[in-house]
Amino acid sequence: MTMFLSRTIALVLILGTMVSPLLAGEVEDLKAAFDKALEYLSQKDLDAFLSVWHPEAVLFARNRIHPIDRAKLEDRVWAGLFEEFFAKVISVGYTQQAVEVRVIGNTGIVWGLTRFAVDPRHQAGYEQNTRLTAVFVRVDGEWLIMLWNDSPFPEGQTPVVR
């Protein structure tokens, strides 16, 4: 092995050990932001829940055909969507089953399998397996939701988790 190659390998190993804890901290921060969003949702805390969304976020809501583009709505309309939903349910929440988290620069991605549970006020509650994808962007050191999509996963099928 040449001296150049051995020095290059040593440099990569040294830099890798220095950068790895930094990336781990970013992943932990993103996971905490995701957990916080789920907590605000389950608490039906409208103001806190609205605070974790980017001003240009897109929501693929489970009961709507078309995506909801926050940038095209007035703030009161965006807030009204969640306010109306919170008023219609006694409880709502996600249980994480197999969730992955990645950070690439100022973009964070959370995806995986969850269990969505909702107890509406005037009908029977239900639980449903879902595949969830959430894209976050870091703005001024804070992770904000840029895209949220959850899709029902058929009952009785075994999801592949790698």
N, C-alpha and C positions, 0 to 999 in steps of 0.2 A: 504494500500500500504506500502510495506516495505521501510525502509530508503534507502537501496541500490538501489531499483528500482526507487524511486523518485530522487535520486542523478544522476542515470544513465540517466533518461529522461531529467533532467535539463542540464547535460553535453552535451547530443546530441543536444538539442535546442540551447545552447550557441555556440557549434562548428558549427552547421548548419548556424547560422546567421553570423559567421565569414567567412565561406568558400563560401557561396552563392555569395557575391559580387565578389570574385575572379573568380568564374566560369562565372559569367555574363561578366566580363572583357574579358575572353578568348573567349567567344562566340562573343562578339562585335568585337574583333580583327580578328577572323576568317571571320565574315561577311564582315568586311572592306577589307580583302584580296580578298574575292570572288568578291566584288563590283569592286575592283581595276582591277582584271583580266578581268571582263566584259568591264570596261572602256577602257583598253588597246586594247582589241579586237575591240571595236567600233571605236576607233581612228586609228586602223590599225597601231599601234606603234609596229613594229616588235621587236625591242630590249627590250622594256619594257614588251611586252607580253611573250617573251621567258624567261625573268628573273623570272617569277612567276611559272615556271615548275621545278619539281624535276628532277635531272639527270636520274632517273630510272622510270620516269612517263610512263603511258600507256594511249593512246588516242583511244577511240572508235569513229572514225570519221563517220559522217553520210553518206558519199559517198564511204566507203570502207567496204569490207566484213570482213576483218581480223583486229584485233587491231594493232595499231602502237606502238611498244615497243621502247621507246627512248634509253634504255640501249643497244639495238642491232644496233643502228644507229650512224653514225658519226655525230658530232654536225652540220656540214654544211648540211647534208641531212635532219636532224630534222628541222633546220632553213628554209631550202629550201621548205619544205612542207607548212609552214605558209606563206613564202614569195610568193610562187606561188599562194596560195589562195588569199592573200591580193591584188595581182596584177590583179586577175580576177574579183574582186568585187569593186563596187563604194562605197557601204556601207554594213555593217553587224552589227548585234547586238542582244542582248537578252533583253526582258522586263520581269522582275520578276512578276509572278502573285501570287503564293503561295509557298514560299520557306521556308524550315525549316533548322535550323543550330544546330549541336550538337558537343560538344568537349568531347573526351574521352582520357585523358592523352595528348599525343603529336599527336593525330589523330583527325582531324576535318572532319565532313561530312556535305555537303550541298546537299539538294535534294528538289525536288518539281516541280511545273509547271512553265514553262516559255513560252514566245512567241519569236520564232526565226524569224528574218527578214533579208533578204539578197537581194541586188540589184546588180546582175552580170552585167558586162560591155556589153556583147553581147547577152543578152536574157532578158526576162521579169523577174522582181523581184517577190518575193513571201514571204509570212509570213506563219508560221506553229506553231501550239501548240506543245510543247515538254515536255517530262518528263526528267528532268536533274538530274544527280547524279555526284557530284564532291567530291573526297576524297583528303584531304590535310594532309600533315605531317609538324610538326613544327621542323625546323632545325635552330639552333642558334637563336631562338626567332622569326623566320620568317616563316609564313605559305606558303608552296609551294604545287602546284597541283601534286598529285601522280596519280590520275585517273580521267578521264573526260569521261562521256558518256551522250549523249542526244539522245532520241528516239522520233520520231514523234508520236504525239497523234492524233488519228483520229478526223477530224473536225466533228462537230455535236454531239459528245459524251460529256457527262458531267463527268468530272473527279471527283473522290471521294477524298476529302481533309479532313483529320482528324486532 
